[in-house]
Amino acid sequence: MTTDRITADVAVMAGVPTIRGTRVTVSAVLGQLAAGSTIDELLADYPSLARDDVYAALAFAAESMPQERPFVAA
């Protein structure tokens, strides 16, 4: 999955990663999903988004996680 739908521009939302062409942040999309919203509910809340934008936000988050360090729960 490509993340070319994600941009970071200091002139838009102070450089926080956003969905291309919007002021919707990746963290807003992820937060809604983490809170239990479905993709369809998210798309209804943010009509400027497409389903592929949500997938791009998820891919961006996955690619941002370090792969070389294992997660160890305390």
Phi and psi restraints in degrees (value plus and minus 20) as a CYANA .aco file:
   2 THR   PHI    -106.5   -66.5
   2 THR   PSI     129.5   169.5
   3 THR   PHI    -130.0   -90.0
   3 THR   PSI       7.5    47.5
   4 ASP   PHI     -88.5   -48.5
   4 ASP   PSI     -26.6    13.4
   5 ARG   PHI    -105.2   -65.2
   5 ARG   PSI     -24.7    15.3
   6 ILE   PHI    -124.6   -84.6
   6 ILE   PSI     112.0   152.0
   7 THR   PHI    -150.6  -110.6
   7 THR   PSI     139.4   179.4
   8 ALA   PHI    -158.0  -118.0
   8 ALA   PSI      94.1   134.1
   9 ASP   PHI    -154.6  -114.6
   9 ASP   PSI     105.7   145.7
  10 VAL   PHI     -80.4   -40.4
  10 VAL   PSI     -40.3    -0.3
  11 ALA   PHI    -103.2   -63.2
  11 ALA   PSI     -29.5    10.5
  12 VAL   PHI    -143.4  -103.4
  12 VAL   PSI      95.9   135.9
  13 MET   PHI      34.5    74.5
  13 MET   PSI      15.5    55.5
  14 ALA   PHI      35.7    75.7
  14 ALA   PSI       9.7    49.7
  15 GLY   PHI      67.3   107.3
  15 GLY   PSI     -18.6    21.4
  16 VAL   PHI     -87.6   -47.6
  16 VAL   PSI     117.8   157.8
  17 PRO   PHI     -77.2   -37.2
  17 PRO   PSI     109.1   149.1
  18 THR   PHI    -148.2  -108.2
  18 THR   PSI     146.4   186.4
  19 ILE   PHI     -95.3   -55.3
  19 ILE   PSI     109.7   149.7
  20 ARG   PHI     -68.2   -28.2
  20 ARG   PSI     111.0   151.0
  21 GLY   PHI      59.0    99.0
  21 GLY   PSI     -12.9    27.1
  22 THR   PHI    -152.9  -112.9
  22 THR   PSI     156.7   196.7
  23 ARG   PHI    -129.8   -89.8
  23 ARG   PSI       0.3    40.3
  24 VAL   PHI    -106.7   -66.7
  24 VAL   PSI     100.4   140.4
  25 THR   PHI    -101.7   -61.7
  25 THR   PSI     133.3   173.3
  26 VAL   PHI     -79.0   -39.0
  26 VAL   PSI     -60.4   -20.4
  27 SER   PHI     -85.5   -45.5
  27 SER   PSI     -51.8   -11.8
  28 ALA   PHI     -85.6   -45.6
  28 ALA   PSI     -63.1   -23.1
  29 VAL   PHI     -82.8   -42.8
  29 VAL   PSI     -68.4   -28.4
  30 LEU   PHI     -84.2   -44.2
  30 LEU   PSI     -59.5   -19.5
  31 GLY   PHI     -82.4   -42.4
  31 GLY   PSI     -62.1   -22.1
  32 GLN   PHI     -83.1   -43.1
  32 GLN   PSI     -64.3   -24.3
  33 LEU   PHI     -85.3   -45.3
  33 LEU   PSI     -61.4   -21.4
  34 ALA   PHI     -84.5   -44.5
  34 ALA   PSI     -49.4    -9.4
  35 ALA   PHI     -99.6   -59.6
  35 ALA   PSI     -24.5    15.5
  36 GLY   PHI      88.0   128.0
  36 GLY   PSI     -19.4    20.6
  37 SER   PHI     -87.8   -47.8
  37 SER   PSI     124.4   164.4
  38 THR   PHI    -103.4   -63.4
  38 THR   PSI     146.1   186.1
  39 ILE   PHI     -81.8   -41.8
  39 ILE   PSI     -60.0   -20.0
  40 ASP   PHI     -82.7   -42.7
  40 ASP   PSI     -59.8   -19.8
  41 GLU   PHI     -84.6   -44.6
  41 GLU   PSI     -61.1   -21.1
  42 LEU   PHI     -82.1   -42.1
  42 LEU   PSI     -63.4   -23.4
  43 LEU   PHI     -85.8   -45.8
  43 LEU   PSI     -52.7   -12.7
  44 ALA   PHI     -89.9   -49.9
  44 ALA   PSI     -57.8   -17.8
  45 ASP   PHI     -91.2   -51.2
  45 ASP   PSI     -52.2   -12.2
  46 TYR   PHI    -144.7  -104.7
  46 TYR   PSI      61.2   101.2
  47 PRO   PHI     -82.9   -42.9
  47 PRO   PSI     -35.4     4.6
  48 SER   PHI     -98.6   -58.6
  48 SER   PSI     -29.6    10.4
  49 LEU   PHI    -112.4   -72.4
  49 LEU   PSI     131.5   171.5
  50 ALA   PHI    -131.0   -91.0
  50 ALA   PSI     140.4   180.4
  51 ARG   PHI     -74.4   -34.4
  51 ARG   PSI     -61.3   -21.3
  52 ASP   PHI     -84.1   -44.1
  52 ASP   PSI     -46.5    -6.5
  53 ASP   PHI     -85.2   -45.2
  53 ASP   PSI     -60.5   -20.5
  54 VAL   PHI     -85.3   -45.3
  54 VAL   PSI     -64.5   -24.5
  55 TYR   PHI     -82.6   -42.6
  55 TYR   PSI     -56.9   -16.9
  56 ALA   PHI     -85.4   -45.4
  56 ALA   PSI     -58.2   -18.2
  57 ALA   PHI     -83.7   -43.7
  57 ALA   PSI     -61.8   -21.8
  58 LEU   PHI     -84.4   -44.4
  58 LEU   PSI     -62.8   -22.8
  59 ALA   PHI     -84.6   -44.6
  59 ALA   PSI     -60.7   -20.7
  60 PHE   PHI     -79.8   -39.8
  60 PHE   PSI     -64.7   -24.7
  61 ALA   PHI     -83.4   -43.4
  61 ALA   PSI     -63.0   -23.0
  62 ALA   PHI     -83.6   -43.6
  62 ALA   PSI     -61.7   -21.7
  63 GLU   PHI     -91.4   -51.4
  63 GLU   PSI     -41.8    -1.8
  64 SER   PHI    -101.2   -61.2
  64 SER   PSI     -35.8     4.2
  65 MET   PHI     -98.6   -58.6
  65 MET   PSI     114.1   154.1
  66 PRO   PHI     -84.9   -44.9
  66 PRO   PSI     115.8   155.8
  67 GLN   PHI    -117.0   -77.0
  67 GLN   PSI     -38.2     1.8
  68 GLU   PHI    -104.9   -64.9
  68 GLU   PSI     -34.3     5.7
  69 ARG   PHI    -127.6   -87.6
  69 ARG   PSI     103.8   143.8
  70 PRO   PHI     -93.8   -53.8
  70 PRO   PSI     126.9   166.9
  71 PHE   PHI    -103.5   -63.5
  71 PHE   PSI     107.3   147.3
  72 VAL   PHI    -143.0  -103.0
  72 VAL   PSI      96.6   136.6
  73 ALA   PHI     -96.0   -56.0
  73 ALA   PSI     121.1   161.1
